[in-house]
Every structure is written in structure tokens, then in C-alpha cells.
């Protein structure tokens, strides 16, 4: 039987190329489905695709394959019994690159030099902070956290990793979240690469920010809700703590928000996975999921359903 896979746009269909024993149709979940049966559905990467997920019930999919790592909120709208997989292996490299880029940009004051140039100059040199010798506290040991840790070590930074529970793994010691009160006062750079759930929402609150040493940098490439936004605004107001953010709460931030206007905060608009590395990894994942469905094997990375 020929499998039917839907992708949200012509660009992804072209990137997939010819697929043996599979028909590719374009459907962004808006409007009627283009076929009575769709075995594998790939929703859009951005936008309100979660709100459109109830529409997949009409075509009885064997799998909905997200283009994102996060799946917060999907459980509230996904039709019962529909398997949903996240995009493991697609965004880790890109997001880790951005995390390191944000750290370097903020520590070395690149954003300040850009502001000086944009105002017409002159640019005033100052002594930047190196990533070398910094004590980095990394929250998250999943795919993104692991990719970040591996990229940080050649910079001669001391990386301490934290997960839900303490353990040892192939990369060394992992501390538990319960140890955060003891770890935060030593963290010159705090990187967040955790998923968002009931246990991690607001994890970095006013108390956690107050525990950081003066001049500490908070970098969030996980989810905006990991950080209490009001507390972060207060902590960065005078530069005692700085921040570099790929994700925020709310997202996007409204025009004029203090995090957008503060000279102590660097914000980019949730672009961790938005690089040239995404498309080839996404197409490889779709092909592998189709191979598994065709062969009667369970799909990879199913997180719901």
C-alpha cells in the first residue's frame, strides 16, 4: 500500500524529493484535507498549527510528526489515539550553536558595540569577559543540553550539568535540580535548556536570580516559561544580572517591553532551530518515519498518543 504523507508547504515537499512507495501532498491543516487518508502528517514549523491539530482526526493518521522539539500544549488539542512525535535530532545542533553564540555575544559585549555603531559611533573599546575560565551552570541534559555542553568544553569553560535527578552518565557527573540553591551562587553563566512542564515552570524565579553572583549571565534557549519574566526584568534593570534570550514569556514580547529595551538584555526571536541545519535533518527524519511505517515498525520519538 502506498503511504500518504502531508507536508505544510511546497518547499518541504521539494526538499523531500521522490519517495519510494509514498505520495506527498501539501496540507498546512487549514482547509479541507487533500486526501481521504493521510498516514503521516507534518504540521507547519511556525504559527498557530497547534490550534489546527483537531483537523487531523478526519484523515486517521498513523503519526503526526512535529517539526519542533517541544510539545507543550499539544495534549490539549490532539485527537485521542493519534500518535505525536517530536523532532529529536533536528534542532539540537542549531540550538546549541545559538546558545554558545548568545553567551559569547553577551560576555564580549558585541550587542553594546552594535548599539554604539548604530547610533553613529564612536565605538568605545572595553574589556570584555571571556568564556574561557567561566563557571557555567547548564540546566538540561537532553539532546540540546548535551549538544551545548559538548560545544562549550573547547572554550575552556568549567561546565556543571543539572537534570531532574543526580546521576553519572557517559559525560560525567549530573547534579539534580534539588541542588540548585547550592549551585547558583557559583554560576557565572546560567544556561537553560529544559522542557517546560509543571515542575519547571518559573524555575528561575526571584530567589534563584538573587542567588546568582553579581554580573551573572542568564541564557534561555529552552522555553520562556522557565523564567519568571517580572523577576528577570527586576534583576536586569540595573545590570546586576544580564540575560541573553532566544525564548521569552510572553512570546513575542510586546513592543517597548523592558527586556527589549534594556541594555543588559539581548533578545532574539525564538530562532534556535531556524538555520540551514534544520531542513536536511527534518527530511531525514520524515524518511525514517515513513520507512518504519512501511515496514510495520513503531515510529521514533513518540511523546503523545
C-alpha positions in Angstrom: 0.0 0.0 0.0 1.3 3.4 -0.9 1.7 5.7 2.1 0.4 9.2 2.0 2.4 11.9 3.8 1.3 15.6 4.1 3.8 18.4 4.5 2.8 22.0 5.1 4.4 23.7 2.1 5.9 23.1 -1.3 9.4 23.9 -0.1 9.4 20.9 2.2 7.9 18.7 -0.5 10.7 19.7 -2.9 13.3 19.0 -0.2 12.0 15.5 0.4 12.3 14.7 -3.3 10.9 11.5 -4.7 9.9 8.9 -2.1 9.6 5.2 -3.0 6.1 3.9 -2.1 4.9 7.2 -0.8 2.7 10.0 -2.1 3.5 13.5 -0.8 0.6 16.1 -0.6 0.7 19.6 0.7 -1.6 20.4 3.7 -1.0 23.1 6.4 -4.0 21.8 8.4 -6.1 24.8 7.3 -8.9 24.0 4.9 -10.1 20.5 3.9 -7.5 17.7 3.8 -6.2 16.9 0.3 -6.7 13.2 0.6 -9.2 11.0 2.5 -6.4 9.1 4.2 -3.0 10.6 5.3 -0.6 8.2 7.1 2.0 10.7 8.2 1.2 14.4 8.9 3.9 17.0 9.2 2.4 20.3 10.6 3.9 23.7 9.9 7.0 24.7 11.8 5.7 28.1 13.0 2.4 29.8 13.6 -0.9 28.5 15.1 -0.6 24.9 13.9 -1.5 23.6 17.4 -4.9 25.2 17.1 -5.4 23.3 13.8 -4.5 19.8 15.1 -8.1 18.7 15.7 -8.4 18.6 11.9 -6.2 15.6 11.7 -8.9 13.3 13.1 -10.6 13.4 9.6 -7.8 11.5 7.9 -6.9 8.9 10.6 -3.2 9.5 10.6 -0.8 6.8 11.9 1.6 9.6 13.0 1.8 13.3 13.4 5.4 14.3 13.1 6.2 17.7 14.6 9.0 19.9 13.3 9.6 21.1 16.9 11.3 19.5 19.9 8.7 21.0 22.4 5.2 19.7 22.6 3.7 21.8 25.4 0.0 22.3 24.8 -0.3 19.7 22.2 -2.0 17.2 24.5 -5.0 19.6 24.9 -5.9 19.6 21.2 -4.5 16.3 19.8 -7.4 13.9 18.9 -7.4 10.8 21.1 -5.4 7.9 19.9 -3.3 9.9 17.4 0.5 9.3 18.0 2.5 12.5 18.0 6.3 12.6 17.7 8.7 15.4 18.4 11.6 16.4 16.2 14.5 14.7 18.0 17.8 15.1 16.1 16.5 18.1 14.0 17.3 21.2 16.2 20.0 20.2 18.7 22.9 21.4 16.6 21.3 24.7 15.6 20.1 25.5 19.1 23.4 24.6 20.7 25.2 26.9 18.2 22.8 29.8 19.1 23.2 29.2 22.8 27.0 29.5 22.5 26.6 32.5 20.2 24.4 34.3 22.7 26.9 33.5 25.5 29.8 34.9 23.5 27.9 37.9 22.3 26.7 38.9 25.7 30.0 38.2 27.5 32.1 40.1 25.0 29.7 43.0 24.7 29.0 42.6 21.0 25.5 43.9 21.4 26.8 47.1 23.0 29.3 47.6 20.1 26.4 47.2 17.7 24.4 49.8 19.6 27.3 52.2 19.5 27.7 51.7 15.8 24.0 52.1 15.1 24.0 55.4 16.9 26.7 56.7 14.6 29.6 56.0 17.0 32.2 56.4 18.2 32.8 52.9 19.3 34.4 52.8 22.7 36.5 49.7 23.4 36.2 48.0 26.8 37.5 44.9 28.5 35.1 42.0 27.6 34.5 38.9 29.7 35.9 35.7 28.3 34.0 32.4 28.1 37.3 30.8 28.9 37.6 30.2 32.7 33.9 30.9 33.3 31.8 28.7 35.6 28.8 27.6 33.5 25.7 26.0 35.1 23.8 24.2 32.4 20.2 23.1 33.2 19.2 20.3 30.9 20.9 17.1 29.7 18.6 16.2 26.8 19.7 16.5 23.2 20.0 20.3 23.3 21.8 20.3 26.7 24.2 17.6 25.6 25.0 19.5 22.4 25.6 22.7 24.3 27.9 21.0 26.8 30.0 19.5 24.1 30.4 22.8 22.3 31.3 24.7 25.5 34.2 22.5 26.6 36.6 23.5 23.9 36.2 27.1 25.1 37.9 26.1 28.4 34.8 26.8 30.4 34.0 24.8 33.6 30.6 23.2 32.9 28.3 21.9 35.6 25.3 20.0 34.3 21.9 19.7 36.1 18.9 17.5 35.4 15.9 16.4 37.3 17.8 13.8 39.3 21.5 13.4 40.1 23.4 10.7 38.3 26.5 9.8 36.4 26.5 9.4 32.6 29.0 8.9 29.8 29.9 12.6 30.0 30.4 12.7 33.8 28.5 13.9 36.8 25.0 15.3 36.6 23.5 17.2 39.6 19.8 17.2 40.5 17.5 20.2 40.4 17.2 19.9 44.1 20.8 21.1 44.3 20.2 24.4 42.6 20.2 26.5 45.7 23.8 25.4 46.4 24.9 25.7 42.8 23.5 29.0 41.7 25.8 31.3 43.9 28.8 29.9 41.9 27.3 30.2 38.4 28.8 33.0 36.3 26.7 31.8 33.3 23.4 30.0 33.7 22.1 28.3 30.6 18.5 26.9 30.4 17.8 24.1 28.0 15.0 22.3 29.8 11.5 21.4 28.6 8.5 23.3 30.1 6.2 21.4 32.4 4.5 21.8 35.8 7.8 21.1 37.5 10.0 23.6 35.5 7.6 26.5 35.0 9.0 29.5 36.8 12.0 27.5 37.9 14.2 30.6 37.6 12.3 33.0 39.9 13.3 36.0 42.0 15.0 33.8 44.6 17.1 31.9 42.0 18.1 35.2 40.3 19.0 36.7 43.7 21.2 33.7 44.4 23.3 34.3 41.3 26.6 36.3 41.7 26.8 39.9 40.6 27.3 40.1 36.8 26.0 36.6 36.1 24.5 36.0 32.7 21.2 34.1 32.2 20.8 32.4 28.8 17.5 30.8 27.9 17.2 28.6 24.8 14.6 26.3 26.4 11.1 27.8 26.9 10.2 31.3 28.0 8.1 30.0 30.9 11.2 28.5 32.7 11.9 32.1 33.9 9.7 34.4 35.9 9.6 37.4 33.5 8.8 40.0 36.1 11.7 38.8 38.3 14.1 38.8 35.3 13.0 42.4 34.5 13.8 43.5 38.0 17.1 41.6 38.2 18.4 43.0 34.9 17.2 46.6 35.5 20.5 47.8 36.9 22.7 45.2 35.2 23.4 43.2 38.4 22.3 40.2 36.3 22.4 40.1 32.5 20.4 38.0 30.1 20.5 36.6 26.5 17.2 35.1 25.4 16.0 33.1 22.5 12.7 32.4 24.2 10.5 34.7 26.4 7.2 34.7 28.2 5.1 36.1 26.6 6.3 35.3 23.2 6.8 37.5 21.2 7.4 40.3 23.7 5.2 43.4 23.1 6.8 46.4 21.6 8.6 48.5 24.3 8.8 45.7 26.8 11.7 46.3 29.3 13.5 43.2 28.2 13.6 44.5 24.6 14.8 48.0 25.6 17.3 47.1 28.4 21.0 47.5 27.6 21.6 44.5 29.9 19.5 42.1 27.8 20.0 40.6 24.4 16.9 39.1 22.8 16.5 37.1 19.6 13.0 35.9 18.4 13.0 32.1 19.1 15.3 31.2 16.2 17.3 28.4 17.9 16.3 25.9 15.3 16.0 28.3 12.3 19.2 27.6 10.5 20.3 25.7 7.4 20.9 22.7 9.6 17.1 22.2 10.1 15.9 21.1 6.6 18.2 18.2 5.9 17.7 16.8 9.4 13.9 17.2 9.1 13.7 15.4 5.7 15.9 12.6 7.0 13.6 12.2 10.0 10.5 12.1 7.8 12.1 9.5 5.5 13.0 7.3 8.5 9.4 7.6 9.9 8.0 6.5 6.6 10.4 3.6 6.4 9.2 2.5 9.8 5.6 2.8 9.0 6.0 0.9 5.7 7.9 -1.9 7.5 5.4 -2.2 10.4 8.0 -0.8 12.9 7.0 1.6 15.6 7.8 5.2 14.8 10.6 7.0 16.7 10.3 9.7 19.3 6.5 9.4 20.0 5.7 11.5 23.0 1.9 11.5 22.9 -0.8 9.1 21.8 
